[in-house]
């Protein structure tokens, strides 16, 4: 009788998706195999892009699949990605887009756009002309426009007309990075009629191009003029993505918080290592608490650290009493208030992270308190140990939580309080 194969063994697409969802670093094998399954992968990645563009706060596994997936689909020349991608990148960079794409906004996004361009340049120009769009994002769009124009995918006359209108109508504020994207299109495509206009933006400070970069551009223009060959300037243009591994080489060196493995704890031992949140998890929870999914009065991660510390070290309180305060720090928290979850799975994930974070802090506090008592020191001497133990969770995402101050306040209270720490032997 034949043994039943695991689902992933029967379905190579599911196996690839699982590897992409759970990858911290560039998943070389999965990326290679994913390119051969691009047609099956595309609907799932595009669905996630549409969800994110509609305001859904994706789970970590969904974010990971989206990030790796768009690079795979770019290598596969999946033009169905183009329009959803333009929707996605209209998200606020600071609020959410940087969480989804990180440094890919400047490293690979222009190459992705070039690779999946569907022939419709109008929405690309419209987004580039939008003064409310973030400057470095618009620079990225200019990079894509330059290459698509050089390749003939966008008529040169159309691009020249837009460059003219961009400068005449002052579509960017002085100092906005979009001006550097504008100038790059001009010199890389050898549009000589606009050279003096570029220099004018340097002179009046609309363009914050550094003197060093100005000198570099002038040298390139002089070299092309001397040879009578402006096409040589195109060697600086971005290129489409053919191999996702090469395009993502930077991900094996750059440590993006949302995908990085937890760093070694700064203390010799972590008593809560079995339940402590990873860097990825604590980064996701931090961003979720700062997102529009939770009330404006909700605690941030630092406040949550201190609040949990105080509850664990002080008199016991049931979750139905303290959780409303997490979501509403006002004078009268709504017991029925809380996040506007996108799904049951998201709610379960958030609650699981909060539970584990509570347990991690509790373990740290208990161990630190026992260490202090075993040394025969006064209770005030355990402040630093307790603060360090609790702040270890915050240190995973490069933050210093407010737990030490909370711990100090609690440790200086009367020794008669009935709490888990007070009863610890």
Residue pairs with C-beta under 8 A, 6 or more apart in sequence:
7 14
8 14
8 15
8 18
9 15
12 33
12 37
13 37
13 40
13 41
15 33
16 30
16 33
16 34
16 37
16 41
17 41
17 44
17 65
19 27
19 29
19 30
20 27
20 30
20 31
20 34
20 64
20 65
20 68
20 69
20 72
21 61
21 62
21 64
21 65
22 61
22 64
23 30
23 64
23 68
23 259
24 259
24 260
24 261
24 280
25 251
25 252
25 259
25 261
26 245
26 248
26 249
26 251
26 252
27 68
28 245
30 68
31 68
31 71
31 72
31 244
31 245
31 248
32 245
34 41
34 68
34 69
34 72
34 244
35 72
35 75
35 76
35 244
38 72
38 73
38 75
38 76
38 78
39 76
41 69
41 72
41 73
42 73
42 76
42 78
42 80
42 81
44 65
44 69
45 65
45 66
45 69
45 70
45 72
45 73
45 81
46 80
46 81
46 84
48 58
48 62
48 65
48 66
48 69
49 66
49 70
49 81
49 84
49 85
49 87
49 88
50 84
50 87
51 58
51 62
51 342
52 58
52 66
52 88
52 91
52 96
52 100
53 84
53 87
53 88
53 90
53 91
55 292
56 342
57 96
57 288
57 291
57 293
57 342
57 346
58 66
58 100
59 284
59 345
59 346
59 349
60 258
60 280
60 281
60 284
63 99
63 100
63 258
63 284
64 259
66 100
67 100
67 101
67 102
67 104
67 259
68 244
68 248
70 81
70 85
70 112
71 104
71 108
71 112
71 241
71 244
71 247
71 248
72 244
73 81
73 116
74 81
74 108
74 111
74 112
74 115
74 116
74 240
74 241
74 244
74 247
75 115
75 241
75 242
75 243
75 244
75 247
77 115
77 116
77 240
78 116
79 116
79 117
79 118
79 119
80 116
80 118
81 112
81 116
82 113
82 116
82 117
82 118
82 120
83 118
83 120
83 123
85 112
85 113
85 116
86 123
86 124
86 127
88 97
88 100
89 97
89 101
89 105
89 109
89 127
89 137
90 127
90 133
91 97
91 100
93 105
93 134
93 136
93 137
95 291
95 292
96 287
96 291
97 105
97 137
98 105
99 258
99 287
101 109
102 254
102 256
102 258
103 250
103 254
103 256
104 112
105 136
105 137
105 140
106 136
106 139
106 140
107 250
108 241
108 247
108 248
109 137
109 140
109 144
110 140
110 141
110 143
110 144
110 147
110 238
111 238
111 239
111 240
111 241
111 247
112 241
113 124
113 140
113 141
113 144
114 144
114 147
114 148
114 151
114 238
114 239
114 240
114 241
115 240
115 241
117 124
117 144
117 148
117 153
119 153
121 145
121 148
121 153
121 154
121 158
124 141
124 144
124 145
125 145
125 158
125 162
127 133
127 138
127 141
128 138
128 141
128 142
128 145
128 162
128 166
128 178
128 181
129 162
129 165
129 166
129 171
130 138
131 171
131 172
131 173
133 178
135 172
135 176
135 177
135 178
136 177
138 172
138 176
138 177
138 178
138 181
139 177
139 178
139 180
139 181
139 184
140 181
141 181
142 178
142 181
142 182
142 184
142 185
143 181
143 184
143 237
143 238
144 238
145 154
145 159
145 162
145 185
146 159
146 184
146 185
146 188
146 189
146 237
146 238
147 237
147 238
147 239
147 240
148 154
149 155
149 156
149 158
149 159
149 185
149 189
150 188
150 189
150 234
150 237
156 189
159 185
159 189
160 191
160 194
163 182
163 185
163 186
163 191
163 194
164 194
165 171
166 172
166 182
167 182
167 197
167 201
170 206
171 178
172 178
172 179
172 182
172 206
174 204
174 205
174 206
175 205
175 206
175 208
177 208
179 201
179 206
179 207
179 208
179 209
180 207
180 208
180 209
180 213
182 207
183 198
183 201
183 207
183 209
183 217
184 236
185 191
186 194
186 195
186 197
186 198
187 195
187 198
187 217
187 220
187 221
187 233
188 233
188 234
188 236
188 237
189 230
189 233
189 234
190 224
190 230
190 231
190 233
190 234
192 230
195 221
198 207
198 217
201 207
201 209
202 209
202 214
209 217
220 233
220 236
221 233
223 232
224 230
224 232
224 233
241 247
251 259
257 279
257 280
257 283
257 397
257 398
258 280
258 283
258 284
259 280
260 279
260 280
261 278
261 279
262 276
262 278
262 279
262 280
262 396
263 279
263 396
265 273
265 392
265 395
266 392
266 395
267 388
267 389
267 392
270 276
270 364
270 392
271 363
271 364
271 366
271 367
271 389
272 359
272 360
272 361
272 362
272 363
272 364
272 392
272 393
275 356
275 359
275 360
275 363
276 356
276 360
276 392
276 393
276 396
277 285
277 353
277 356
277 357
277 360
277 393
277 396
278 396
279 396
279 397
281 353
282 301
282 357
282 393
282 394
282 396
282 397
283 397
284 353
285 301
285 350
285 353
285 354
285 357
286 300
286 301
286 397
286 399
288 294
288 339
288 350
289 298
289 299
289 300
289 301
289 304
290 300
293 339
293 340
293 341
293 342
294 327
294 338
294 339
294 340
295 327
295 328
295 337
295 338
295 339
297 327
297 328
297 329
297 330
298 326
298 327
298 328
298 329
298 339
299 307
299 325
299 326
299 327
299 329
301 394
301 397
301 399
301 401
302 394
302 399
302 400
302 401
302 402
303 329
303 402
304 326
304 354
304 357
305 361
305 390
305 391
305 393
305 394
305 401
305 402
305 403
306 401
306 402
306 403
306 405
306 406
307 322
307 325
307 326
307 406
308 357
308 358
308 361
309 361
309 365
309 386
309 390
309 403
309 406
309 407
309 410
310 406
310 409
310 410
311 317
311 322
312 358
312 361
312 362
312 365
312 419
312 420
312 421
313 365
313 386
313 406
313 407
313 410
313 411
313 419
313 421
314 410
314 413
314 417
314 419
315 417
315 418
315 419
316 418
316 419
316 420
320 335
323 338
324 333
324 334
324 335
324 337
324 338
325 333
326 354
327 333
327 334
327 337
327 338
327 339
328 334
328 337
339 347
339 350
341 347
341 350
357 393
360 393
361 390
361 393
361 403
362 420
364 386
364 389
364 390
364 392
364 393
365 386
365 389
365 390
365 407
365 421
366 420
366 421
366 424
367 389
368 382
368 385
368 386
368 388
368 389
369 382
369 385
369 386
369 421
369 424
370 424
370 425
371 382
371 385
372 379
372 381
372 382
372 385
372 386
373 382
373 424
375 381
379 411
379 412
379 415
380 411
380 412
382 411
383 404
383 407
383 408
383 411
384 404
386 403
386 404
386 407
386 411
387 403
387 404
387 405
387 407
387 408
388 404
390 401
390 403
390 404
390 407
391 400
391 401
391 403
391 404
393 401
394 400
394 401
394 403
415 422
416 422
